[in-house]
Amino acid sequence: MPNEQAVTRPVSQFEALRVPTHIGVIMDGNGRWAKQRGRPRTEGHRQGILALKRLVRLCNKYGVPYVTVFSFSSENWTRPKTEIEFIFNLLHKFVEADLNELHQNNVRVRVLGERNGLDVALQRTIAKVEATTARNSGLKLNVAFNYGGKNEIVEATRSIAADVKAGRLDLSQVSEELIEQRLYTAGMPAPDLLIRTGGEQRISNFLIWQNAYAELVFLDTWWPDFDEEDFVEALQIFSERERRFGGLSEASA
């Protein structure tokens, strides 16, 4: 995966914020947001879509080249069927209602995850948004949907094993770089920053290969409330971190 470094540029009234090249976001807290307000969980997911729209606009505003959001885990199938159907319908509506805006703003959308077994109409919606935005050169928005990090690695290694068995690859050619080329994120830089809202402090099987050296920022804010203040707070925390990638700090060198 290309090792692009985060860039430093002044943003708005905040001086010298380091803007990550790639941000991963675990959008957590929709259900708890709704419960606190005495509303159904579905209303939390509806508000979560609005927060996703804010995130896309913020990434454009602050010049973030890549953002990957965790929208539906492969483990989420254990949730109530009605809730799953509502989430799927929300994705349909998000694409249909916002595709023109995304396209006009030069955003390229890709959906990362297992598509086999998804509703045919949903697969067509995914194909439509990817095809429509395929040539856009602005923000790269990746939506991890029906996604699991362990399964992603398993599928990548199966692909490599099949090529070795068929004689298309020699075992000596298997490397980290080759595995990265078989992941959903092939050709993208690894995340510099992972933001998780909702107060939980774990990565929950999200981009577990790619997040090897990401800076982790956990916010108590529930996802539907995520706004520019939270976004800037995460960037400020990231800007204060010293990224060593396994090496020594400047003070220790």
C-alpha positions as CSV (number, residue, x, y, z in Angstrom):
1,M,0.0,0.0,0.0
2,P,1.5,3.4,-0.9
3,N,3.0,5.0,2.3
4,E,1.8,8.6,1.8
5,Q,2.6,10.9,4.7
6,A,0.0,13.2,6.2
7,V,0.5,16.8,5.2
8,T,0.6,19.9,7.3
9,R,-1.4,22.9,6.3
10,P,-3.1,25.7,8.1
11,V,-6.8,25.2,8.2
12,S,-9.3,28.0,9.1
13,Q,-8.4,29.6,12.4
14,F,-6.5,26.5,13.5
15,E,-2.8,26.8,12.8
16,A,-0.7,24.0,11.6
17,L,-3.2,21.2,11.8
18,R,-1.7,18.0,10.3
19,V,-4.3,16.8,7.9
20,P,-4.3,13.0,7.5
21,T,-4.0,11.5,4.0
22,H,-6.5,8.8,5.0
23,I,-9.0,8.7,7.9
24,G,-10.9,5.7,9.0
25,V,-14.1,6.2,10.9
26,I,-16.1,3.8,13.1
27,M,-19.5,5.5,13.2
28,D,-20.7,4.2,16.6
29,G,-23.5,5.3,19.0
30,N,-26.6,5.6,16.8
31,G,-28.6,3.3,19.0
32,R,-27.6,4.8,22.3
33,W,-28.2,8.3,20.9
34,A,-31.8,7.2,20.1
35,K,-32.3,5.5,23.4
36,Q,-31.2,8.6,25.4
37,R,-33.9,10.6,23.6
38,G,-36.6,7.9,23.9
39,R,-36.7,7.3,20.2
40,P,-36.5,4.1,18.2
41,R,-33.0,2.9,17.1
42,T,-34.0,3.5,13.5
43,E,-34.1,7.2,14.2
44,G,-30.5,7.0,15.4
45,H,-29.5,5.4,12.1
46,R,-31.4,8.1,10.2
47,Q,-29.5,10.8,12.0
48,G,-26.3,8.9,11.5
49,I,-26.7,9.3,7.8
50,L,-26.9,13.1,8.3
51,A,-23.7,12.9,10.3
52,L,-22.0,11.0,7.4
53,K,-23.0,13.8,5.0
54,R,-21.4,16.3,7.4
55,L,-18.2,14.1,7.5
56,V,-18.0,14.1,3.7
57,R,-18.3,17.9,3.6
58,L,-15.7,18.3,6.4
59,C,-13.2,16.1,4.6
60,N,-13.7,18.2,1.4
61,K,-13.3,21.4,3.5
62,Y,-10.1,20.3,5.2
63,G,-8.6,18.6,2.2
64,V,-8.6,15.0,3.3
65,P,-7.9,12.8,0.3
66,Y,-9.3,9.5,1.6
67,V,-11.9,8.5,4.1
68,T,-13.2,5.1,4.9
69,V,-16.3,4.7,7.0
70,F,-17.6,1.5,8.7
71,S,-21.3,1.4,8.0
72,F,-22.3,-2.3,8.4
73,S,-20.1,-5.1,9.8
74,S,-20.4,-8.7,8.6
75,E,-21.1,-9.4,12.3
76,N,-24.1,-7.0,12.3
77,W,-26.3,-9.7,10.7
78,T,-27.1,-10.9,14.3
79,R,-29.2,-7.7,14.8
80,P,-33.0,-7.7,14.4
81,K,-34.1,-8.3,10.8
82,T,-36.2,-5.1,10.9
83,E,-33.2,-3.0,11.9
84,I,-31.0,-4.6,9.2
85,E,-33.7,-3.9,6.5
86,F,-34.0,-0.3,7.7
87,I,-30.2,0.2,7.4
88,F,-30.2,-1.3,3.9
89,N,-33.0,1.0,2.9
90,L,-31.1,4.0,4.3
91,L,-28.1,3.1,2.1
92,H,-30.4,3.0,-0.9
93,K,-31.9,6.4,-0.1
94,F,-28.5,7.9,0.7
95,V,-27.1,6.9,-2.7
96,E,-30.2,7.9,-4.6
97,A,-30.6,11.3,-2.9
98,D,-27.0,12.3,-2.6
99,L,-25.4,10.7,-5.7
100,N,-25.7,13.9,-7.7
101,E,-24.1,16.0,-5.0
102,L,-21.3,13.5,-4.5
103,H,-20.7,13.4,-8.2
104,Q,-20.8,17.2,-8.6
105,N,-18.3,17.6,-5.8
106,N,-15.9,15.2,-7.6
107,V,-16.2,12.5,-4.9
108,R,-15.3,9.0,-5.8
109,V,-17.3,6.4,-3.9
110,R,-16.3,2.7,-3.5
111,V,-18.0,0.1,-1.4
112,L,-15.7,-2.3,0.4
113,G,-17.0,-5.7,1.6
114,E,-18.6,-9.0,0.5
115,R,-21.4,-8.5,-2.0
116,N,-22.5,-12.1,-2.5
117,G,-25.8,-12.6,-0.7
118,L,-26.8,-9.0,-0.7
119,D,-30.2,-8.0,-2.2
120,V,-29.9,-7.7,-6.0
121,A,-31.4,-4.2,-5.9
122,L,-28.8,-3.1,-3.4
123,Q,-26.0,-4.6,-5.5
124,R,-27.3,-2.6,-8.5
125,T,-27.3,0.5,-6.3
126,I,-23.7,-0.1,-5.3
127,A,-22.7,-0.7,-8.9
128,K,-24.5,2.5,-10.0
129,V,-22.7,4.8,-7.5
130,E,-19.3,3.3,-8.2
131,A,-19.7,3.6,-12.0
132,T,-21.1,7.1,-11.8
133,T,-18.2,8.4,-9.7
134,A,-15.4,6.2,-11.0
135,R,-13.6,8.9,-12.8
136,N,-13.9,11.5,-10.1
137,S,-10.5,12.8,-8.8
138,G,-11.5,14.5,-5.5
139,L,-12.2,12.9,-2.1
140,K,-12.1,9.1,-2.2
141,L,-15.1,8.0,0.0
142,N,-14.9,4.3,0.9
143,V,-18.0,2.7,2.5
144,A,-17.2,-0.5,4.4
145,F,-20.5,-2.4,4.0
146,N,-21.0,-6.1,4.9
147,Y,-17.3,-5.9,5.8
148,G,-15.1,-7.8,8.2
149,G,-11.3,-7.3,8.5
150,K,-10.5,-10.9,9.2
151,N,-12.5,-12.1,6.3
152,E,-10.8,-9.6,4.0
153,I,-7.4,-11.1,4.9
154,V,-8.7,-14.7,4.5
155,E,-10.1,-13.9,1.0
156,A,-6.8,-12.2,0.1
157,T,-4.7,-15.2,1.2
158,R,-7.1,-17.6,-0.6
159,S,-6.6,-15.7,-3.8
160,I,-2.8,-15.9,-3.4
161,A,-3.0,-19.6,-2.5
162,A,-5.0,-20.3,-5.6
163,D,-2.4,-18.5,-7.8
164,V,0.4,-20.5,-6.1
165,K,-1.4,-23.8,-6.6
166,A,-2.0,-23.0,-10.3
167,G,1.6,-22.1,-10.8
168,R,0.9,-18.4,-11.5
169,L,2.9,-17.4,-8.4
170,D,6.0,-18.8,-6.7
171,L,5.8,-19.1,-2.9
172,S,8.9,-16.9,-2.6
173,Q,6.8,-14.0,-4.2
174,V,4.3,-13.9,-1.3
175,S,5.0,-10.7,0.6
176,E,3.2,-8.0,2.6
177,E,3.0,-5.9,-0.6
178,L,1.4,-8.8,-2.5
179,I,-1.2,-9.3,0.3
180,E,-2.0,-5.6,0.3
181,Q,-2.6,-5.8,-3.5
182,R,-5.4,-8.4,-2.8
183,L,-7.2,-6.4,-0.1
184,Y,-10.2,-4.2,-0.8
185,T,-8.0,-1.2,-0.3
186,A,-5.5,-2.1,-2.9
187,G,-3.8,1.0,-4.3
188,M,-4.8,3.2,-1.4
189,P,-2.6,4.6,1.4
190,A,-3.1,3.1,4.8
191,P,-5.1,5.1,7.3
192,D,-3.1,7.7,9.3
193,L,-5.9,8.3,11.7
194,L,-8.8,6.1,13.0
195,I,-11.7,7.9,14.7
196,R,-14.2,5.9,16.7
197,T,-17.2,7.7,18.2
198,G,-19.5,6.5,21.0
199,G,-16.9,6.0,23.8
200,E,-15.9,2.4,22.9
201,Q,-12.1,1.8,22.6
202,R,-11.6,-1.0,20.1
203,I,-11.3,-1.4,16.3
204,S,-14.0,-4.1,16.0
205,N,-12.5,-6.0,13.1
206,F,-12.3,-2.8,10.9
207,L,-9.3,-2.5,8.6
208,I,-7.2,-4.6,10.9
209,W,-4.3,-5.0,8.4
210,Q,-4.4,-1.4,7.2
211,N,-4.6,0.1,10.7
212,A,-1.3,-1.4,11.9
213,Y,0.2,2.1,12.4
214,A,-2.9,4.3,12.4
215,E,-3.2,6.8,15.3
216,L,-6.3,5.9,17.2
217,V,-8.7,8.6,18.6
218,F,-11.7,7.6,20.6
219,L,-14.4,10.2,21.2
220,D,-17.3,10.0,23.6
221,T,-19.6,11.8,21.1
222,W,-22.3,9.6,19.7
223,W,-22.1,9.4,15.9
224,P,-25.4,11.4,15.2
225,D,-23.9,14.3,17.1
226,F,-20.5,14.3,15.3
227,D,-19.8,17.7,14.0
228,E,-17.0,20.0,13.0
229,E,-15.9,20.6,16.6
230,D,-15.4,16.8,17.0
231,F,-13.6,16.6,13.7
232,V,-11.2,19.3,14.5
233,E,-10.6,17.8,18.0
234,A,-9.6,14.5,16.3
235,L,-7.3,16.4,14.0
236,Q,-5.7,18.3,16.9
237,I,-5.1,15.1,18.8
238,F,-3.6,13.5,15.7
239,S,-1.4,16.6,15.1
240,E,0.1,16.3,18.6
241,R,1.1,12.6,18.1
242,E,4.6,11.6,17.1
243,R,4.4,9.0,14.4
244,R,7.4,6.7,14.6
245,F,6.3,3.6,12.6
246,G,8.3,1.3,14.9
247,G,11.4,3.6,15.0
248,L,12.8,5.8,17.7
249,S,11.4,9.2,18.7
250,E,13.4,12.3,17.9
251,A,14.2,12.6,21.7
252,S,15.5,9.1,21.8
253,A,17.6,9.2,18.6
